[in-house]
């Protein structure tokens, strides 16, 4: 297939929006506006997706139940804030206390959440088993209470993933840190990871390092 010949004349922004939609579909379809889902998939499929538990949520729950001991802690990172909030609600229902840190979390609240997660909070303060974040944790943050790190969504920039992993793998960590990447097979996520191998710093400067041809390759194939 000649991608440039067979694919409509789409702008960089158009293609990036399409990829973002595909990534959201992989992580948390119900987080997409209902009207947009219906436009893309139809009403029946939209209702079905909004009622189903995302496969990645089930995978996180399985990991927590089977791999994370009662005294262990887990970090989960996702690009999408809606996925973070919904995953926290789902895990809470299943008996895993969670807290979410995102760009709107105040510095004071963030410090309190992290202190409790680390087991350094005041007596009687609930301690979460899982901390979920949108990659907004600062370089100086130490989360050595966690020895499990789950990436719910791949990141354009591999350095961001390393930064998230490094929050747990720091001086003072006494356990092996287990890292899990959840990727939907055959999806744009899998293609992103493959392209990341080809471009070591894919996405550091999206406008510079990614071309329209790169985005078309992710969406429509190799050409």
Secondary structure, DSSP 4 states (H G I P E B T S, - for coil): --HHHHS----HHHHHHHHHHHHHHHHHGGGS-HHHHHHHH-HHHHHHHHHSPPHHHHHHHHHHHHHS-TT-EEEEE-S-HHHHHHHHHHHHHTT--EEEE-TTS-HHHHHHHHHHHTT-SPTT----SEEEESS---TT---TTEEEEEESS--S-HHHHHHHHHTTSSTT--SPPEEEE---TTSHHHHHHHHHHHSTTTTTTHHHH--HHHHHHHHH---
